[in-house]
Amino acid sequence: MSGLLAGKRLLVTGVITDASIAFSVAKLAQENGAQVVLTGYGRLSLVERIAKRLPEPAPVIEVDVTNTEHLAGLADRVREHVDGLDGVVHSIGFAPQSCLGGGFLDAPWEDVATALHVSTFSYKSLAMAALPLMSPGGAVVGLTFDATKAWPVYDWMGVAKAGLESASRYLALHLGKQGIRSNLVAAGPLRTIAAKSIPGFDQFEEAWTERAPLGWSLTDQEPAARACLALLSDWFPATTGEIVHVDGGYHAIGA
Ligand SMILES: NC(=O)c1ccc[n+]([C@@H]2O[C@H](COP(=O)([O-])OP(=O)(O)OC[C@H]3O[C@@H](n4cnc5c(N)ncnc54)[C@H](O)[C@@H]3O)[C@@H](O)[C@H]2O)c1
């Protein structure tokens, strides 16, 4: 098999529809020579149906990233399909409604804790669950939404993403000795289920459509997926703790 990821074995989390960023990553990865195992959360039969739309139907393992038993059993479940992992994609985010849409000052800790558990801490937990299968040259890649700024309506999810960005740097620090890299892709707004759950998300859509220097498609997940593939590949061998913006250049302008 030829391609950017020829011979690589990947674990891809976060597919729930074919609009999921993870679906584009899995599809492009297969098209570029990778073998893909998916994880699904919640509506597993739906994820299995979506998995059949990939160029190669991919096996699906149930993983709730807040479930310690799921995480403890992950490596064995993955081993049923592949004998090791070269890459892990974390494409997971969730915050209760109280944490979004302007609720920053009122969201209760229990809800904030859920957002941080699913969206931030899970980056480390997933990487550690997969670590027994990984070897030097391996890569962990996650998805963020530029957390250097306080955005309207993003609220505690923005804090969770700031934590994720820091967690990725710490993972880079702690896994570097084992030759494993950790990097994030900071994507612009894309119309997925997670995005639609954010009240006022249309403000991002308008801002990007009007101002991104390169222009921006709200329905094209491929640019973000391509960056994930590049970071999983052997073409960033000395890059870790990095955040690559795939946002049409929006982060670079002052508007
Ligand atoms: N859509 C955007 O505009 C955008 C922009 C930048 C970054 N991101 C990030 O991209 C990632 C993927 O989101 P998406 O936009 O493709 O949306 P999506 O709704 O397609 O994917 C989110 C995934 O998170 C999974 N998930 C939620 N709780 C989970 C849990 N407890 N255990 C395991 N999985 C769980 C869901 O099942 C779903 O598959 C997220 O981290 C999101 O924050 C999205």
The ligand as a Tripos MOL2 file, in Angstrom:
@<TRIPOS>MOLECULE
LIG
   44    48     1     0     0
SMALL
NO_CHARGES

@<TRIPOS>ATOM
      1 N1        -16.6760   21.5860   14.5680 N.am      1 LIG1
      2 C1        -15.8800   22.6070   14.8560 C.2       1 LIG1
      3 O1        -16.1690   23.7710   14.5280 O.2       1 LIG1
      4 C2        -14.5900   22.3680   15.5870 C.ar      1 LIG1
      5 C3        -13.5700   23.3180   15.5110 C.ar      1 LIG1
      6 C4        -12.3810   23.1110   16.2090 C.ar      1 LIG1
      7 C5        -12.2260   21.9470   16.9490 C.ar      1 LIG1
      8 N2        -13.2490   21.0240   17.0070 N.ar      1 LIG1
      9 C6        -13.0380   19.8200   17.8240 C.3       1 LIG1
     10 O2        -13.0240   18.6920   16.9830 O.3       1 LIG1
     11 C7        -13.3130   17.5480   17.7730 C.3       1 LIG1
     12 C8        -14.3550   16.7050   17.0390 C.3       1 LIG1
     13 O3        -15.5840   17.3810   17.0080 O.3       1 LIG1
     14 P1        -16.4910   17.4790   15.7060 P.3       1 LIG1
     15 O4        -16.6560   18.9320   15.4250 O.co2     1 LIG1
     16 O5        -16.0220   16.5650   14.6420 O.co2     1 LIG1
     17 O6        -17.9160   17.0250   16.2680 O.3       1 LIG1
     18 P2        -18.6180   15.5840   16.3970 P.3       1 LIG1
     19 O7        -19.8780   15.8620   17.1760 O.co2     1 LIG1
     20 O8        -18.7540   14.9450   15.0800 O.co2     1 LIG1
     21 O9        -17.5710   14.7730   17.2870 O.3       1 LIG1
     22 C9        -17.4970   14.8780   18.6950 C.3       1 LIG1
     23 C10       -17.2980   13.4580   19.1930 C.3       1 LIG1
     24 O10       -17.0680   13.4330   20.6110 O.3       1 LIG1
     25 C11       -17.5760   12.1840   21.0380 C.3       1 LIG1
     26 N3        -17.7390   12.1350   22.5010 N.ar      1 LIG1
     27 C12       -18.4710   12.9610   23.2880 C.ar      1 LIG1
     28 N4        -18.4110   12.5300   24.5670 N.ar      1 LIG1
     29 C13       -17.6150   11.4210   24.5770 C.ar      1 LIG1
     30 C14       -17.1710   10.5100   25.5810 C.ar      1 LIG1
     31 N5        -17.5410   10.6630   26.8790 N.pl3     1 LIG1
     32 N6        -16.3590    9.4830   25.2240 N.ar      1 LIG1
     33 C15       -15.9710    9.3130   23.9470 C.ar      1 LIG1
     34 N7        -16.3680   10.1250   22.9340 N.ar      1 LIG1
     35 C16       -17.1880   11.1670   23.2590 C.ar      1 LIG1
     36 C17       -18.9200   12.0900   20.3100 C.3       1 LIG1
     37 O11       -19.4150   10.7600   20.3220 O.3       1 LIG1
     38 C18       -18.5160   12.5610   18.9230 C.3       1 LIG1
     39 O12       -18.1290   11.4610   18.1230 O.3       1 LIG1
     40 C19       -13.7440   18.0630   19.1390 C.3       1 LIG1
     41 O13       -12.6550   18.0430   20.0240 O.3       1 LIG1
     42 C20       -14.1260   19.5020   18.8310 C.3       1 LIG1
     43 O14       -14.0810   20.3330   19.9600 O.3       1 LIG1
     44 C21       -14.4000   21.1980   16.3310 C.ar      1 LIG1
@<TRIPOS>BOND
     1     1     2 1
     2     2     3 2
     3     2     4 1
     4     4     5 ar
     5     4    44 ar
     6     5     6 ar
     7     6     7 ar
     8     7     8 ar
     9     8     9 1
    10     8    44 ar
    11     9    10 1
    12     9    42 1
    13    10    11 1
    14    11    12 1
    15    11    40 1
    16    12    13 1
    17    13    14 1
    18    14    15 2
    19    14    16 1
    20    14    17 1
    21    17    18 1
    22    18    19 2
    23    18    20 1
    24    18    21 1
    25    21    22 1
    26    22    23 1
    27    23    24 1
    28    23    38 1
    29    24    25 1
    30    25    26 1
    31    25    36 1
    32    26    27 ar
    33    26    35 ar
    34    27    28 ar
    35    28    29 ar
    36    29    30 ar
    37    29    35 ar
    38    30    31 1
    39    30    32 ar
    40    32    33 ar
    41    33    34 ar
    42    34    35 ar
    43    36    37 1
    44    36    38 1
    45    38    39 1
    46    40    41 1
    47    40    42 1
    48    42    43 1
@<TRIPOS>SUBSTRUCTURE
     1 LIG1         1 GROUP 0 **** ****
